[in-house]
Amino acid sequence: MPIIKKFTRATKGFIKVITSETSVRMQIVLGILVLVAAIGLDISRIELIVIVIIIFSIIILEGVNTVLERIIDLVEPRYKDMVGEIKDALAGLVMLASVGAVLIGLLIFWPYIQSILNIV
């Protein structure tokens, strides 16, 4: 398969995830807001790299969660109880990653916020 066709299909798939999943759109919007704040606060280059990695990781994890949930829905009639447990586990992992991202964000942004607010 030519590279352009692969890229087109990948782009189409990503757009489908964005348009069909509120949580992915929310993570993208939050990621953009965090990037704007990072640029506005003039954080260091390494801190910006960490922020970008985290933003992409969370968005990718949301996408993987979406794909896995759709695959799981294909077998739902046979394994209804287990499907619920798997979906809850997936959601829990995304939540854990999001909490970790918030904690890392606080560690990075706090000194900049302190200096702006003159907090000791």
MDTraj code that builds the backbone (N, CA, C; nanometers):
import mdtraj as md
import numpy as np

residues = "MET PRO ILE ILE LYS LYS PHE THR ARG ALA THR LYS GLY PHE ILE LYS VAL ILE THR SER GLU THR SER VAL ARG MET GLN ILE VAL LEU GLY ILE LEU VAL LEU VAL ALA ALA ILE GLY LEU ASP ILE SER ARG ILE GLU LEU ILE VAL ILE VAL ILE ILE ILE PHE SER ILE ILE ILE LEU GLU GLY VAL ASN THR VAL LEU GLU ARG ILE ILE ASP LEU VAL GLU PRO ARG TYR LYS ASP MET VAL GLY GLU ILE LYS ASP ALA LEU ALA GLY LEU VAL MET LEU ALA SER VAL GLY ALA VAL LEU ILE GLY LEU LEU ILE PHE TRP PRO TYR ILE GLN SER ILE LEU ASN ILE VAL".split()
xyz = np.array([
    [0.0849, -0.1178, 0.0000],
    [0.0000, 0.0000, 0.0000],
    [0.0896, 0.1243, 0.0000],
    [0.0655, 0.2169, -0.0912],
    [0.1466, 0.3387, -0.0975],
    [0.1362, 0.4204, 0.0316],
    [0.2438, 0.4909, 0.0622],
    [0.2512, 0.5690, 0.1859],
    [0.1411, 0.6744, 0.1938],
    [0.1072, 0.7349, 0.0814],
    [0.0024, 0.8382, 0.0821],
    [-0.1318, 0.7773, 0.1199],
    [-0.1597, 0.6573, 0.0696],
    [-0.2855, 0.5903, 0.1026],
    [-0.2888, 0.5550, 0.2515],
    [-0.1761, 0.5087, 0.3061],
    [-0.1687, 0.4780, 0.4493],
    [-0.1912, 0.6034, 0.5328],
    [-0.1269, 0.7117, 0.4927],
    [-0.1422, 0.8377, 0.5655],
    [-0.2865, 0.8864, 0.5583],
    [-0.3488, 0.8738, 0.4419],
    [-0.4887, 0.9151, 0.4247],
    [-0.5806, 0.8340, 0.5152],
    [-0.5601, 0.7028, 0.5195],
    [-0.6432, 0.6177, 0.6056],
    [-0.6220, 0.6497, 0.7539],
    [-0.4971, 0.6724, 0.7912],
    [-0.4672, 0.7061, 0.9307],
    [-0.5325, 0.8385, 0.9688],
    [-0.5253, 0.9350, 0.8803],
    [-0.5873, 1.0654, 0.9056],
    [-0.7385, 1.0508, 0.9172],
    [-0.7977, 0.9734, 0.8280],
    [-0.9422, 0.9482, 0.8312],
    [-0.9819, 0.8823, 0.9636],
    [-0.9020, 0.7856, 1.0084],
    [-0.9301, 0.7191, 1.1356],
    [-0.9196, 0.8138, 1.2534],
    [-0.8175, 0.8986, 1.2523],
    [-0.8010, 0.9948, 1.3615],
    [-0.9170, 1.0943, 1.3650],
    [-0.9569, 1.1421, 1.2482],
    [-1.0704, 1.2351, 1.2407],
    [-1.1973, 1.1676, 1.2915],
    [-1.2157, 1.0410, 1.2601],
    [-1.3334, 0.9663, 1.3083],
    [-1.3341, 0.9601, 1.4609],
    [-1.2172, 0.9337, 1.5197],
    [-1.2087, 0.9283, 1.6664],
    [-1.2410, 1.0660, 1.7252],
    [-1.1858, 1.1708, 1.6665],
    [-1.2104, 1.3065, 1.7178],
    [-1.3576, 1.3427, 1.7081],
    [-1.4190, 1.3119, 1.5949],
    [-1.5577, 1.3534, 1.5747],
    [-1.6571, 1.2685, 1.6536],
    [-1.6167, 1.1470, 1.6910],
    [-1.7127, 1.0600, 1.7590],
    [-1.6927, 1.0521, 1.9104],
    [-1.5816, 1.1020, 1.9602],
    [-1.5521, 1.0867, 2.1028],
    [-1.5327, 1.2214, 2.1723],
    [-1.6263, 1.2546, 2.2600],
    [-1.6193, 1.3790, 2.3360],
    [-1.4945, 1.3843, 2.4229],
    [-1.4579, 1.2718, 2.4833],
    [-1.3426, 1.2711, 2.5729],
    [-1.2130, 1.3019, 2.4981],
    [-1.2002, 1.2559, 2.3753],
    [-1.0807, 1.2858, 2.2958],
    [-1.0783, 1.4350, 2.2622],
    [-1.1918, 1.4893, 2.2213],
    [-1.1988, 1.6332, 2.1913],
    [-1.1655, 1.7147, 2.3151],
    [-1.2164, 1.6736, 2.4298],
    [-1.1889, 1.7447, 2.5544],
    [-1.0391, 1.7427, 2.5861],
    [-0.9749, 1.6269, 2.5692],
    [-0.8313, 1.6168, 2.5966],
    [-0.7513, 1.7043, 2.4993],
    [-0.7942, 1.7122, 2.3755],
    [-0.7262, 1.7982, 2.2778],
    [-0.7384, 1.9445, 2.3181],
    [-0.8585, 1.9862, 2.3556],
    [-0.8797, 2.1252, 2.3983],
    [-0.7959, 2.1556, 2.5231],
    [-0.7985, 2.0652, 2.6213],
    [-0.7179, 2.0861, 2.7414],
    [-0.5693, 2.0913, 2.7079],
    [-0.5265, 2.0045, 2.6164],
    [-0.3868, 2.0048, 2.5739],
    [-0.3465, 2.1367, 2.5103],
    [-0.4330, 2.1905, 2.4257],
    [-0.4052, 2.3203, 2.3627],
    [-0.3969, 2.4300, 2.4675],
    [-0.4897, 2.4285, 2.5641],
    [-0.4868, 2.5292, 2.6718],
    [-0.3577, 2.5205, 2.7533],
    [-0.3147, 2.3982, 2.7831],
    [-0.1906, 2.3794, 2.8584],
    [-0.0713, 2.4298, 2.7769],
    [-0.0698, 2.4005, 2.6474],
    [0.0392, 2.4500, 2.5615],
    [0.0424, 2.6024, 2.5561],
    [-0.0737, 2.6643, 2.5461],
    [-0.0815, 2.8106, 2.5456],
    [-0.0272, 2.8660, 2.6774],
    [-0.0669, 2.8041, 2.7891],
    [-0.0165, 2.8473, 2.9196],
    [0.1347, 2.8286, 2.9287],
    [0.1838, 2.7158, 2.8787],
    [0.3276, 2.6876, 2.8830],
    [0.4066, 2.7909, 2.8036],
    [0.3570, 2.8242, 2.6867],
    [0.4246, 2.9245, 2.6034],
    [0.4141, 3.0619, 2.6686],
    [0.2960, 3.0920, 2.7224],
    [0.2759, 3.2209, 2.7894],
    [0.3647, 3.2391, 2.9123],
    [0.3886, 3.1304, 2.9850],
    [0.4734, 3.1368, 3.1039],
    [0.6213, 3.1211, 3.0701],
    [0.6503, 3.0965, 2.9429],
    [0.7883, 3.0818, 2.8955],
    [0.8629, 2.9749, 2.9749],
    [0.8009, 2.8559, 2.9839],
    [0.8648, 2.7465, 3.0567],
    [0.9883, 2.6997, 2.9804],
    [1.0746, 2.6286, 3.0478],
    [1.1987, 2.5840, 2.9854],
    [1.1701, 2.4847, 2.8721],
    [1.2690, 2.4668, 2.7882],
    [1.2538, 2.3768, 2.6728],
    [1.2251, 2.2335, 2.7176],
    [1.2988, 2.1853, 2.8181],
    [1.2789, 2.0476, 2.8645],
    [1.1403, 2.0326, 2.9277],
    [1.0938, 2.1338, 2.9987],
    [0.9585, 2.1287, 3.0560],
    [0.8535, 2.1258, 2.9450],
    [0.8768, 2.2021, 2.8409],
    [0.7839, 2.2028, 2.7281],
    [0.7811, 2.0666, 2.6598],
    [0.8971, 2.0039, 2.6456],
    [0.9041, 1.8703, 2.5865],
    [0.8238, 1.7712, 2.6701],
    [0.8384, 1.7782, 2.8022],
    [0.7633, 1.6893, 2.8915],
    [0.6133, 1.7129, 2.8751],
    [0.5725, 1.8378, 2.8713],
    [0.4301, 1.8724, 2.8549],
    [0.3764, 1.8164, 2.7228],
    [0.4503, 1.8331, 2.6147],
    [0.4061, 1.7841, 2.4834],
    [0.3940, 1.6313, 2.4843],
    [0.4923, 1.5641, 2.5435],
    [0.4862, 1.4172, 2.5519],
    [0.3633, 1.3732, 2.6298],
    [0.3363, 1.4400, 2.7396],
    [0.2205, 1.4039, 2.8227],
    [0.0903, 1.4286, 2.7467],
    [0.0793, 1.5419, 2.6801],
    [-0.0429, 1.5735, 2.6055],
    [-0.0689, 1.4666, 2.4992],
    [0.0334, 1.4353, 2.4208],
    [0.0164, 1.3337, 2.3170],
    [-0.0157, 1.1978, 2.3781],
    [0.0489, 1.1651, 2.4886],
    [0.0243, 1.0357, 2.5533],
    [-0.1205, 1.0224, 2.5990],
    [-0.1741, 1.1265, 2.6583],
    [-0.3126, 1.1223, 2.7056],
    [-0.4091, 1.1102, 2.5878],
    [-0.3862, 1.1869, 2.4826],
    [-0.4741, 1.1796, 2.3652],
    [-0.4659, 1.0405, 2.3011],
    [-0.3460, 0.9873, 2.2909],
    [-0.3298, 0.8520, 2.2347],
    [-0.3998, 0.7493, 2.3231],
    [-0.3839, 0.7608, 2.4545],
    [-0.4481, 0.6672, 2.5457],
    [-0.6002, 0.6744, 2.5339],
    [-0.6544, 0.7944, 2.5199],
    [-0.7993, 0.8090, 2.4987],
    [-0.8411, 0.7396, 2.3687],
    [-0.7602, 0.7554, 2.2650],
    [-0.7900, 0.6903, 2.1372],
    [-0.7848, 0.5391, 2.1470],
    [-0.6835, 0.4868, 2.2158],
    [-0.6726, 0.3419, 2.2350],
    [-0.7925, 0.2916, 2.3148],
    [-0.8310, 0.3659, 2.4172],
    [-0.9489, 0.3303, 2.4969],
    [-1.0720, 0.3222, 2.4073],
    [-1.0888, 0.4196, 2.3201],
    [-1.2031, 0.4214, 2.2278],
    [-1.2026, 0.2982, 2.1374],
    [-1.0876, 0.2686, 2.0781],
    [-1.0765, 0.1541, 1.9877],
    [-1.1061, 0.0239, 2.0623],
    [-1.0474, 0.0067, 2.1799],
    [-1.0703, -0.1154, 2.2573],
    [-1.2171, -0.1293, 2.2972],
    [-1.2794, -0.0192, 2.3358],
    [-1.4212, -0.0256, 2.3711],
    [-1.5055, -0.0690, 2.2515],
    [-1.4721, -0.0204, 2.1351],
    [-1.5477, -0.0596, 2.0145],
    [-1.5275, -0.2072, 1.9821],
    [-1.4055, -0.2549, 1.9982],
    [-1.3789, -0.3971, 1.9755],
    [-1.4562, -0.4805, 2.0767],
    [-1.4542, -0.4386, 2.2006],
    [-1.5237, -0.5108, 2.3075],
    [-1.6740, -0.5140, 2.2813],
    [-1.7282, -0.4050, 2.2285],
    [-1.8721, -0.4007, 2.1983],
    [-1.9135, -0.5066, 2.0975],
    [-1.8199, -0.5510, 2.0157],
    [-1.8515, -0.6554, 1.9177],
    [-1.8861, -0.7887, 1.9846],
    [-1.8309, -0.8137, 2.1033],
    [-1.8561, -0.9402, 2.1731],
    [-1.9472, -0.9237, 2.2941],
    [-2.0014, -0.8060, 2.3121],
    [-2.0812, -0.7757, 2.4313],
    [-2.1954, -0.8730, 2.4587],
    [-2.2731, -0.9138, 2.3608],
    [-2.3862, -1.0018, 2.3927],
    [-2.3456, -1.1313, 2.4646],
    [-2.2267, -1.1829, 2.4348],
    [-2.1851, -1.3100, 2.4952],
    [-2.1244, -1.2925, 2.6341],
    [-2.0612, -1.1799, 2.6585],
    [-1.9854, -1.1630, 2.7828],
    [-2.0180, -1.0292, 2.8496],
    [-2.1451, -1.0039, 2.8713],
    [-2.1902, -0.8728, 2.9173],
    [-2.1242, -0.8282, 3.0481],
    [-2.1160, -0.9140, 3.1496],
    [-2.0571, -0.8743, 3.2776],
    [-1.9089, -0.8413, 3.2634],
    [-1.8371, -0.9259, 3.1921],
    [-1.6942, -0.9048, 3.1746],
    [-1.6673, -0.7783, 3.0923],
    [-1.7515, -0.7494, 2.9962],
    [-1.7355, -0.6302, 2.9132],
    [-1.7412, -0.5041, 2.9991],
    [-1.8342, -0.4996, 3.0914],
    [-1.8451, -0.3845, 3.1811],
    [-1.7197, -0.3670, 3.2652],
    [-1.6673, -0.4769, 3.3149],
    [-1.5452, -0.4710, 3.3960],
    [-1.4264, -0.4218, 3.3136],
    [-1.4161, -0.4696, 3.1923],
    [-1.3057, -0.4283, 3.1056],
    [-1.3165, -0.2792, 3.0730],
    [-1.4359, -0.2335, 3.0393],
    [-1.4545, -0.0914, 3.0084],
    [-1.4242, -0.0039, 3.1297],
    [-1.4669, -0.0482, 3.2480],
    [-1.4367, 0.0267, 3.3700],
    [-1.2864, 0.0335, 3.3941],
    [-1.2174, -0.0779, 3.3699],
    [-1.0719, -0.0812, 3.3872],
    [-1.0040, 0.0139, 3.2894],
    [-1.0481, 0.0134, 3.1650],
    [-0.9916, 0.1049, 3.0657],
    [-1.0127, 0.2508, 3.1070],
    [-1.1332, 0.2824, 3.1499],
    [-1.1628, 0.4190, 3.1941],
    [-1.0774, 0.4557, 3.3155],
    [-1.0584, 0.3605, 3.4046],
    [-0.9756, 0.3848, 3.5225],
    [-0.8311, 0.4138, 3.4862],
    [-0.7795, 0.3435, 3.3865],
    [-0.6416, 0.3674, 3.3431],
    [-0.6262, 0.5051, 3.2786],
    [-0.7244, 0.5458, 3.1999],
    [-0.7208, 0.6800, 3.1411],
    [-0.7273, 0.7846, 3.2523],
    [-0.8125, 0.7604, 3.3508],
    [-0.8231, 0.8531, 3.4632],
    [-0.6908, 0.8622, 3.5393],
    [-0.6275, 0.7484, 3.5634],
    [-0.4992, 0.7463, 3.6334],
    [-0.3935, 0.8253, 3.5558],
    [-0.3885, 0.8060, 3.4259],
    [-0.2939, 0.8807, 3.3432],
    [-0.3237, 1.0308, 3.3479],
    [-0.4509, 1.0656, 3.3497],
    [-0.4900, 1.2071, 3.3570],
    [-0.4508, 1.2687, 3.4899],
    [-0.4700, 1.1954, 3.5982],
    [-0.4283, 1.2441, 3.7298],
    [-0.2767, 1.2633, 3.7325],
    [-0.2031, 1.1674, 3.6769],
    [-0.0579, 1.1803, 3.6679],
    [-0.0177, 1.3028, 3.5874],
    [-0.0888, 1.3279, 3.4783],
    [-0.0594, 1.4449, 3.3951],
    [-0.0833, 1.5740, 3.4725],
    [-0.1908, 1.5777, 3.5496],
    [-0.2198, 1.6964, 3.6316],
    [-0.1094, 1.7173, 3.7347],
    [-0.0673, 1.6107, 3.8006],
    [0.0390, 1.6227, 3.9009],
    [0.1692, 1.6733, 3.8384],
    [0.2052, 1.6183, 3.7244],
    [0.3262, 1.6642, 3.6557],
    [0.3104, 1.8099, 3.6125],
    [0.1927, 1.8445, 3.5634],
    [0.1656, 1.9831, 3.5260],
    [0.1810, 2.0779, 3.6435],
    [0.1296, 2.0371, 3.7593],
    [0.1450, 2.1207, 3.8793],
    [0.2915, 2.1366, 3.9171],
    [0.3671, 2.0279, 3.9109],
    [0.5098, 2.0349, 3.9433],
    [0.5844, 2.1281, 3.8479],
    [0.5460, 2.1273, 3.7223],
    [0.6122, 2.2132, 3.6248],
    [0.5661, 2.3580, 3.6374],
    [0.4354, 2.3785, 3.6475],
    [0.3811, 2.5144, 3.6436],
    [0.3883, 2.5886, 3.7777],
    [0.3904, 2.5166, 3.8879],
    [0.3816, 2.5825, 4.0179],
    [0.4872, 2.6903, 4.0395],
    [0.6149, 2.6659, 4.0118],
    [0.7146, 2.7723, 4.0325],
    [0.6847, 2.8982, 3.9499],
    [0.6335, 2.8803, 3.8299],
    [0.5997, 2.9954, 3.7450],
    [0.4796, 3.0703, 3.8017],
    [0.3832, 2.9959, 3.8508],
    [0.2647, 3.0583, 3.9121],
    [0.3054, 3.1315, 4.0395],
    [0.3936, 3.0698, 4.1190],
    [0.4433, 3.1340, 4.2415],
    [0.5097, 3.2673, 4.2094],
    [0.5935, 3.2692, 4.1089],
    [0.6655, 3.3928, 4.0758],
    [0.5698, 3.5021, 4.0262],
    [0.4652, 3.4637, 3.9542],
    [0.3671, 3.5614, 3.9067],
    [0.2882, 3.6186, 4.0233],
    [0.2501, 3.5312, 4.1168],
    [0.1666, 3.5745, 4.2303],
    [0.2506, 3.6200, 4.3508],
    [0.3826, 3.6148, 4.3360],
    [0.4738, 3.6504, 4.4448],
    [0.4468, 3.5721, 4.5717],
    [0.4249, 3.4420, 4.5551],
    [0.4027, 3.3515, 4.6678],
    [0.5365, 3.2910, 4.7051],
    [0.5634, 3.2877, 4.8335],
    [0.6897, 3.2288, 4.8788],
    [0.6722, 3.0844, 4.9116],
])
top = md.Topology()
chain = top.add_chain()
for i, resn in enumerate(residues, 1):
    res = top.add_residue(resn, chain, resSeq=i)
    for name in ("N", "CA", "C"):
        top.add_atom(name, md.element.get_by_symbol(name[0]), res)
traj = md.Trajectory(xyz[None], top)
